[in-house]
Amino acid sequence: MKIGDIDIQNSILNLEMNVEVLSKVLDYVMQNNPSVRFPTPIEHAQMRSDTLSEIKKKYPSNGILGG
């Protein structure tokens, strides 16, 4: 199934896989490196904003709002 430029089924499967892998990597890093500095709330907000901008560029015809 496609919506605009997005193949929904493949996108969901890829996202699920990426989220699970990243979650496991982050857990590993946190368990093995207790002195790791995590992003501040401001840095995290900037990461979210940057990511939204990247997604808007990737799917320009989908009318993604926010940011």
RODO-2510 file (C-alpha; in nm, 4 decimals, decimal comma):
residues 67
     n   res          X          Y          Z
     1     m     0,0000     0,0000     0,0000
     2     k     0,1305     0,3430    -0,0899
     3     i     0,0395     0,6863     0,0336
     4     g     0,2053     0,9484    -0,1823
     5     d     0,5708     0,8491    -0,2106
     6     i     0,5611     0,6177     0,0932
     7     d     0,5328     0,2375     0,0687
     8     i     0,3565     0,1907     0,4027
     9     q     0,4220    -0,1799     0,4607
    10     n     0,7958    -0,1624     0,3870
    11     s     0,8327     0,1623     0,5786
    12     i     0,6697     0,0192     0,8899
    13     l     0,8814    -0,2968     0,8811
    14     n     1,2012    -0,0972     0,8284
    15     l     1,1123     0,1419     1,1078
    16     e     1,0309    -0,1411     1,3488
    17     m     1,3639    -0,3051     1,2725
    18     n     1,5586     0,0188     1,3104
    19     v     1,3881     0,1123     1,6364
    20     e     1,4535    -0,2297     1,7876
    21     v     1,8197    -0,2303     1,6817
    22     l     1,8746     0,1231     1,8099
    23     s     1,7033     0,0372     2,1371
    24     k     1,9357    -0,2595     2,1869
    25     v     2,2425    -0,0529     2,0951
    26     l     2,1420     0,2217     2,3380
    27     d     2,0801    -0,0314     2,6169
    28     y     2,4227    -0,1824     2,5506
    29     v     2,5948     0,1559     2,5555
    30     m     2,4195     0,2585     2,8773
    31     q     2,5062    -0,0690     3,0517
    32     n     2,8700    -0,0670     2,9428
    33     n     2,9514     0,3034     2,9604
    34     p     2,7944     0,4607     3,2692
    35     s     2,9812     0,7881     3,2129
    36     v     2,8262     0,8510     2,8699
    37     r     2,6799     1,2006     2,8391
    38     f     2,3238     1,1938     2,7094
    39     p     2,1604     1,4817     2,5214
    40     t     2,0046     1,7623     2,7201
    41     p     1,6340     1,8332     2,6648
    42     i     1,7335     2,1251     2,4401
    43     e     1,9689     1,9060     2,2347
    44     h     1,6992     1,6389     2,2119
    45     a     1,4463     1,8951     2,0866
    46     q     1,6965     2,0099     1,8220
    47     m     1,7489     1,6482     1,7122
    48     r     1,3712     1,6061     1,6733
    49     s     1,3485     1,9289     1,4739
    50     d     1,6390     1,8296     1,2483
    51     t     1,4845     1,4874     1,1910
    52     l     1,1479     1,6382     1,0997
    53     s     1,3200     1,8659     0,8470
    54     e     1,4978     1,5660     0,6938
    55     i     1,1706     1,3727     0,6639
    56     k     0,9993     1,6722     0,5024
    57     k     1,2801     1,6837     0,2437
    58     k     1,2553     1,3094     0,1843
    59     y     0,8762     1,3214     0,1318
    60     p     0,8046     1,6710    -0,0005
    61     s     0,4702     1,5862    -0,1614
    62     n     0,3137     1,4470     0,1574
    63     g     0,2401     1,7792     0,3281
    64     i     0,4060     1,6846     0,6560
    65     l     0,3352     1,9560     0,9136
    66     g     0,5097     2,0593     1,2305
    67     g     0,8503     2,1801     1,3194
***
